[in-house]
Amino acid sequence: MKGLIQIYTGNGKGKTTAALGLALRAAGRDKKVLIVQFMKKWDYGELHSIKLIPGITIKTFGTKDFVYKGKAKEIDYKEAKKAFAEGTEGALSGQFDIVIFDELNVVLDFELLKLEEVVDFLKKKPEAVEIIITGRNAPAELVNLADLVTEMQEVKHPFQKGIQARLGIEY
């Protein structure tokens, strides 16, 4: 089976959730999935449940501090490079059918990695490996390379009513 490139982007909620749903579906068909999370060193609920699912490996990178565009620290660049290396090595290893680069679009938007490096990898990725990329502000170059692009559009959000992120729902 030929592996495609999929992107989940946009300002709406659900990009990571969609990628995790795909991982769950794939694991149910005995596929091996590597999830590399950029800028996510917090205690998200998926980290607890995914450990219980055979066939899915998840690795998180970043710090517990928020990263703001234009105000990244040296550690943020280092963590982004480590995460990307982990994902590309996983894709090239032959051990995984699917590699999810969670929040890679944000990393590129914040210029923590060079877009050219990501484009070069995608152009030479193993043919059988499915690549999933999530995050807001997908660059046009990635959109052009992708086989599937879904844009999540926010219509209404509980934050607009002052409802904060809820345990087990948003994190």
C-alpha positions in Angstrom: 0.0 0.0 0.0 1.3 3.4 -0.9 1.7 5.8 2.0 0.2 9.2 1.5 0.9 12.6 3.1 -2.0 14.0 5.2 -2.3 17.4 6.8 -4.8 18.5 9.5 -4.7 22.3 9.9 -6.8 25.3 10.6 -7.9 27.3 13.6 -10.5 24.8 14.8 -10.2 22.2 17.5 -9.6 18.6 16.5 -6.4 18.4 14.5 -4.5 16.2 17.0 -7.7 14.3 17.9 -8.1 13.4 14.2 -4.5 12.2 14.0 -4.9 10.1 17.2 -8.1 8.6 15.8 -6.3 7.5 12.7 -3.6 6.0 14.9 -6.2 4.1 16.9 -7.8 2.8 13.7 -4.4 1.7 12.3 -3.4 -0.1 15.5 -6.7 -2.0 15.3 -5.4 -3.3 11.9 -2.0 -4.3 13.3 -0.2 -1.3 11.8 2.7 0.3 13.7 2.4 4.0 14.5 4.9 6.5 15.7 3.5 9.7 17.1 6.0 12.6 17.6 4.6 15.5 19.5 6.3 18.8 19.1 6.0 21.5 21.9 3.9 19.2 24.1 5.6 18.3 27.3 2.4 18.6 29.4 0.3 15.8 31.0 -2.2 15.2 28.2 -4.7 12.4 28.6 -3.7 10.6 25.4 -0.3 9.9 27.0 -1.9 7.7 29.6 -4.2 5.7 27.3 -1.9 5.3 24.3 0.6 3.4 26.5 -2.0 0.7 26.7 -2.5 0.2 23.0 -0.1 -2.2 21.3 1.4 -0.9 18.1 1.5 2.8 19.0 4.6 4.6 20.2 4.3 8.2 21.3 7.2 10.5 22.1 6.9 14.1 23.3 9.3 16.9 22.9 9.5 20.5 24.1 9.3 22.1 27.6 6.5 22.8 30.0 6.7 26.5 29.0 4.6 28.0 26.3 6.4 29.0 23.1 5.4 32.3 21.6 6.1 33.2 18.0 9.2 35.3 17.7 10.1 34.7 21.3 11.5 31.1 21.2 14.4 30.1 23.4 17.4 28.0 22.3 15.9 25.0 24.0 12.8 25.3 21.8 14.9 25.0 18.7 16.9 22.1 20.1 13.7 20.2 21.1 12.1 20.8 17.6 15.3 19.4 15.9 15.3 16.4 18.2 11.6 15.7 17.6 12.0 16.0 13.8 15.0 13.7 13.9 13.0 11.2 15.9 10.1 11.3 13.4 12.3 11.1 10.3 14.4 8.3 11.7 11.2 6.4 12.6 9.9 6.8 9.1 13.1 5.6 7.5 13.6 2.7 10.0 11.1 0.4 8.4 9.5 -0.2 11.8 6.5 2.1 11.3 3.6 2.2 8.8 2.5 5.6 9.9 4.4 8.6 11.4 2.4 11.4 12.9 4.2 14.8 13.3 1.9 16.5 15.8 2.1 20.3 15.7 4.8 20.4 13.0 3.0 23.1 11.2 3.2 25.4 14.3 6.9 24.6 14.6 7.4 25.7 11.0 5.2 28.8 11.5 7.4 29.7 14.5 10.5 29.0 12.4 11.9 26.5 14.9 12.8 24.3 11.9 13.7 25.1 8.3 10.8 24.4 5.9 13.2 23.2 3.2 14.4 20.4 5.6 10.8 19.2 6.0 10.0 19.4 2.3 13.2 17.5 1.4 12.2 14.7 3.9 8.7 14.5 2.5 9.9 14.2 -1.1 12.1 11.3 -0.2 10.0 9.6 2.5 9.6 5.8 2.1 6.8 5.1 -0.3 5.0 2.8 2.1 5.0 5.1 5.1 1.9 7.3 5.7 2.8 10.7 7.1 0.4 12.8 9.1 1.2 16.4 9.9 -1.0 18.5 12.3 -1.0 22.1 13.5 -2.3 25.5 12.5 -0.9 27.5 9.6 0.2 24.7 7.3 2.7 26.2 4.9 1.6 26.3 1.2 4.6 24.2 0.3 3.4 21.3 2.5 -0.2 21.7 1.3 1.0 21.4 -2.3 2.9 18.2 -1.4 0.1 16.6 0.5 -2.4 14.1 -0.8 -5.1 15.0 1.8 -5.5 18.3 3.5 -8.3 18.9 6.0 -8.8 22.4 7.5 -10.6 22.5 10.8 -12.7 25.7 11.0 -13.7 27.1 14.3 -17.4 28.1 14.3 -17.9 28.3 18.0 -15.7 27.4 21.0 -16.3 27.1 24.8 -13.3 29.5 25.4 -15.5 32.3 24.0 -17.8 31.8 27.0 -14.9 31.7 29.4 -14.8 27.9 29.8 -11.3 26.8 30.4 -9.7 23.6 29.1 -11.2 20.5 30.8 -9.4 17.4 32.0 -10.2 14.5 29.8 -11.7 16.6 27.1 -9.1 19.2 26.0 -6.1 17.7 27.7 
